[in-house]
Amino acid sequence: MGSLIVIWDYIKANKNKTFKIGAHDCLTFTNGAWNVMHGKGFADEFIGHYENTGRKGFKKEMYKLKFTSGLDFLDSKLKRLEIFPPLGALVILNQESGCMAPHALGICIGINSVFVGKNDLIFIPTEEVHGAWL
């Protein structure tokens, strides 16, 4: 129950923020959520290294750390799930924008998952996600 309260407080603190690569994007948002739930982010080595270079800068950092794709990176850090994502799981949607393109990262909060939108957080049914990790 404590984790649910902590993640909900984190989500409320990030509402009404405009998308900004490197400051409030899918990676910074989910890494921050992971940090409040687990005491450490899953992507701390990327945070603060691509804010002025956008998606190309993110990819450059990823390749510098020897990862071939965003999914390769996630698989190296977390366990991919083959079940319906539980509360707090990192989830992805297939899409063509954002730093992790062609994927957007979000956090499962139950029947919905939360993602960073252009001007606010967006909530999408968890059944629509394309992958999950813990």
N, C-alpha and C positions, 0 to 999 in steps of 0.2 A: 504494500500500500504506500509506503514511503516513496518508492520510485515513481509511482503515478502522480503524487502530489508535486514532487520535484520537477518532473517533466512538464506537467501542466503549468507550473509557475514559469518555467523556461519558455514555453510556447506563448504564454500571455505577455511576457517581457519582449518577445520578438514580433508581436502583432503590429500592423500598420507601419512596417519598415519597407522602404523601397529597395528593390533588388540592386545590389552594387557588387560587382565582381571583386572578390578578395575581402570584402567587408561584411556583406550580407548576401550570400549566395548559397546554393544547395550544399556545398562542402563545408563552409564555415558554420552554417546553421546546424547541420547534422553532427558535425564534429563537436560543436558546443553542447548539443543535446547529449551526445555520448559521454562527454566529460562530466556533465552533472549527474548522469545515471551511473557511471562507472569510475569516476575519479581521474580519468585520462581519456583524451580524445583518440579516435582511431586514425586520424590523419594529421596529427600535430606537426609532423615534419613538412607539410605543405603550407600550413597557415602562415601568412605573412610573407610568402615568397612569390605571389603571382598577381597581387592586386593592381599593379600598373601595366601588366602585360596580357591580361585576359586569358582566354581559352588557350592561346598559343603558349603563354607563359606557364599555365598549368601543365600542359602536355610536356613542355621542356623540363619542368621539375620532375614530372613522373618518369620520363625517360632517363633523366640524370640518376634517379634512384633505381634504375633497371627494371621498370615496369613497362610492359608493352601496351597496356590498355587500362582503363578505369576498372574494368571487371577483374583483370589480373591483379591490380592493386588491392581491391576489396577481398578477393580470394586469399591473398597472402596475409591479410590482417585479421579476417573474421571467418567464421564458418558459414558457408552457404547453406540455406535451408531449402528443403524440398516439401515443406508443409506450409499451411496458412501461417503467415507471420504472427508471432506473439507480440504482446505489448512491449514496446521499446525496441523492436527489431529495426535495423536499417533496411530500407526498401528502395527500389528503383522503379522509375517509369521510363519507358523508351520515349525519347523526344530529341529534337534537333538543336536545342539551345542550352545555354548554361555552360559552366566550366567542365562538367563531366560528360558533355555531349558525346555520344547520342543518348545519354541517360541523365535523368534528374534524380537526385537523392532526397529521400524523405525519412520520416520516423513513423512507425506504426503506433497508433494510439488506440487500437481496438478495431472497430468496424471501419474506421477511417484512418488514413495516414495523412500527415501534414508535410507540405512542401513549400518552398519559397516561391512566391509568385512575383509578378512585376511590381506591384504596389502593396502587397500584403501576403500573409501566409494563405495557402489554399488547402482545402481539405478534400481528399479524393477517397472514394470507397477502397478499402484495402484489397478487396477482391480484384481490383483493376491493376494492381502492381505487377511488375514483370520479374521480380526477384527479391530475395530477402537474405539478410545475414545477421548473425548474432556473434 
